[in-house]
Amino acid sequence: MERKKVILYTDGACSGNPGPGGYGAILIYKGIEKEISDYEVSTTNNKMEMMAVIKGLELLKEPCDVTVYSDSAYVVNSVQKGWIKSWKAKNWKKADGKQVKNIDLWEKMLELLDIHNVKFEKVKGHSDNEYNNRCDRLAVEAREKVAI
């Protein structure tokens, strides 16, 4: 059976690092778009970038072929360059011997990457990519709910 082909745009936002943060994601399947967003009171930008990917992939009800578009070099490079698998193989230690941050989120992402066939593409943030800009707005709007 051929897998469904899904596009997932993601972005995270944080005011201060750590500070209040939000994420936004847009899933696209056969021209139908679904937007999601949420916030955390105290978080980091990297965590919100990761949460956008995780929450988007979690919404899929069956294994899919997914192209994730993100402006986060941290997330994209960690997967594309194999860092995430290397870190796990080294008991979550980086090349310099320091502990990897956000292990719980990386472990969740690895679980989801095992279910879905995921390709990551880096996009330029705050540029002319309509979907990335919409994700940024979703993330910022979610982050601003912290103050309410």
N, C-alpha and C positions, 0 to 999 in steps of 0.2 A: 504494500500500500504506500502510495506516495505521501510524503509529509506535507502539511500545510506550510506555505511560505509566508512568514510574518516579518514585518519591519518594526523595530523598536527604537524609538528615539528617547534619549534620557538626558537629564541634567540634574545637578544638585546646586544648592546655594546655602551659604552660611554667613552670618554676620558675626564676625569675630571667629577665632579658631582656637579653642572651642567657643561656641555661642549658639544662639537659636539658628536652626537650619530647616531647610525643606528640600523636597525632591519633586520632580515632575517627570512623567513619562507618557509617551503616546505610542500605542500599539496600532498598527495598520495591517488589516487583512482584507484582501479583495476590495480595496477602496473604503472599507469601513474603519473609522477611527475611534479609539477609546482612550480617553485621557484619565490619568490617575495622578494624585499628589497627596502628600502628607507632610507632617513636620515633626521635629523633636525639639524640646526645650533647650537641651545642651548637647551639642554634637560637633562634628567637624565637616569641612567641605568634602573630604575624601569619603567619609561615611555616607554622606548624602548622595554622592555620585554612585557609590556602590549600591545603596538602597534602591535607587531608581532602576538599576538593572535587575536587581533581585526581585523587586515587587512586580516589575513588568513580566519577567519570566514566570513568576509564580502564578500569574493569571492564566497562563496557557493550560488548557485542560487535557492536552495530549502532546506527545513528542512532536516538535515542529522544527523546521529549518528557519532559523532566525538570524537576521542581520541587525546587529545593534549599532546604532550611531551615537557616539558620545564625544564630547569635547574634553573629556578627562584623559590626559596622557597616562595618569596613574592607573586607571582601570584598563584602558586599551592596551598599553604596553605590558601590563602584568599578565594579560592573557595572550596577546599576540607573540610576545617574546618568550613565553614559557616560564616567566618568573614565578607565577602562582604554583605551578607543579614542582618547580625546583625548591621553592620555600617549603612546601609540604614535605617533600622528600628529605629535607634537612631539618625536620621537626620545627618548621616555621621560623627558621633563622635565615637572615639575608647573607649575601656574600661576605659582608664585613663582620658576620657573627652576631649582629644585633637581632633582637626579637622583632618579627614582623608585627605591625599594628593591625588591628581589625581582623584577627584570626577567625573569630566567629562568623564574620561576614564573608571572608574568603572561603571558609568551609561550606557555607550555604551556597555561595556562587558555584563552587566546584560540583556540588550535588546537582544543581540545575544544569550545568554544562554537560553533565553525564546524561541527562535526560534529553536535552535538545541539542541539535547540531547548530552551534552558534558561531557566527563570524562577526568580529568587531571591526568597525571602521571609525577612524578618527575624523571628526569634523572640526572646523575652526569655530570657536565659541564667539558669541556676540558679533556675528558676521551676517552673511546674506542667506543663511540656511533657515528657511521659514519654520521648519519643525524644531530645530534646535532652539530658535528664539522663542517658540511657543512653550517648549519645555522649561526654558529659563524663566519665563513669566509664571508658569505653574509653580515652579520651585520657590520663587520669590514670594508669590502670593501665599503659598503654604507657610513659608517662614514667618511672614508678617502676622499670621494668625496667633503666633506665640504671644505677641504683645496684647492681644485682645482679652 
